[in-house]
Amino acid sequence: MRYHKEGDAMLSHIVTGDETWVSHITPESKQQSLHWKHTGSLKRKKFKQMFSTRKIMCTIFWDRQGVLLVEFLPQGTTINSVVYCETLKKLRCTIQNKRHGMLSATILLLHDSARPHSAAQTQDLITSFRWEQMDHPPPPTALIWHQVIITSSYT
């Protein structure tokens, strides 16, 4: 409804983000695998690379123009309202530096309703930034289920 009212200009104010777990490896580069050896030396055998079981949390925010902020949390850190608020503060600085003038208009923040996002501390910070929050759209299965209920009630 808001898009129909404001048009394409509204899309330029949407900032969205999410968190995900990222597995990582530290592969040996071609340069690292080269080393001095004698002509009679045995060839060095490269072992098959295996993905590490190490995972780190990655938070990413983007807008219509591209990625704004990618943040990797230190291993063992969990996202709570304090950590998420610090990320939002970094996001605000990034918007100020990368998207000049965008903060003078209203930022429409689109994020899910996870506990750190909906915590009172987070809500207070978003309000102090004078950002608006957009309702997260329901997952497609919820839309289909809703449609099935409506359709079956008319038959």
N, C-alpha and C positions, 0 to 999 in steps of 0.2 A: 504494500500500500504506500509505503514511504517513497519507493522508487517511482511510482506513478505520479506522486505529488511533486517530487523534487527533480526527477530525471537523472541523467548520467552524472551530473555534478555530485550526487550523493555517493556514487561509487568511489570517488576520489578521496573520500573521508573514512572509508572502512579500513581498519587495521585488524587483522586476525592472527591468531597464533595457536600453537598446540605443543604438547610435549610428546616425546617418543624415546624409547630405549634404542641405543645405537651400539651394535657390536663393533669392536675395532681390532685391527691387527696392525703390526708395525712391520711391513714387508722390508726385506733387504733390497736396496736399490741396486741397479745394474752397476753403478759406480762403486758401491760398497763391496760388491762381489768380486770386483777386479783387484788383484793384488800381485805383487812381484813373485815370480817363481822361477826355478831353474828349468832348463829344457827337459831334464830327466824326471821332474817332479810328477807325482800322480795328479790326475785331474781331480779337482775338488767337486764333490758330489753335492748337488743342491737338494735339500729336503723339500718335500711337498709342503706348501704353505697350508696351515690349518687355521681356521678362525679361532680366535681366542674366546674363551668363555667370559671374558671381561665385557661388561656392558656399562655404558654411562648414559645419563639422562641428558637429552638435548631438547632445548626449548627454542622454537623458531617463530618469529613474527614476520609478516609480510603485508604489503598493501598492493594496490593495483599496479604499481610500477615495478615491484620486485621485492626481494628479501630486504628486510630492515635490520633484523637482529638474529644472530644465531649464538646461543649460549650453551656451553657444556658445563654441567655441574660437576664438582669434584666427586670422585668415587665415594660412595657411602653417604652422600648428601641426599636427603629426600626433599621433595617439594612440599613446603607448608606455606602458610600465609606470609610469614616473614621473608622467606626466600623468594616467593612470587612477587611480593611488593618491591624487593630490591631489583628484580628483573624488570618490572614495570617502570621503575625509575630510570634504569638503563635504556629502556625502550623510548621513554620520553626524551632523553638526551639525544638518542640516535635520530628520532624524528626531527628534532630541532636542527641537527647537523646535516641530515641527508635530505630532508623535505622542507626547505625554507618556506616559512609562511603557513605551513600546514597546521601548526599549533594555534594559530590565530583563529582558525575555524574549529568547529566541534569535531573531535575524533569520535568515530563510531567503532567501539571495541567489540569485536565478535570473538568470544571464547566460550568454551563449554561451562557447565555448572559444577565442575569439580570443587571439592571442599576448599582448596586454597583460593580458588577464583571467587567463591561466594562468601568467604569469611568476612566478618565485620571489618577487620583491619584492611583487607583488600578493597572492600566497597568504599570505605572512608577515603582511601588514597585515590581511587578512581574518581570519586566525587570532588576531591580537592584539585584534581587535574582538570575538572570540568569536562570530562569525557562522558559520552553516553554509551550504554551497553545495549547491544542488539540482542534480541532473543535468538538463541541458537536454534536453527531449524531442526525439526524432528527427523530421526533417521528414516530412510526410504521405507523400511518395513513398517514403521508406525503409520506412514501415509497410506500405504497399501491396506493395512488393517483397518484404518479409519474409513477408507473408501469401501471396503467390503461390508462393514457394518452399515454404512449409509445406504449402499445399494441393496442390501438384503432387507433393510427396513421398508423400502419402497416396493418390494415385490410381493 
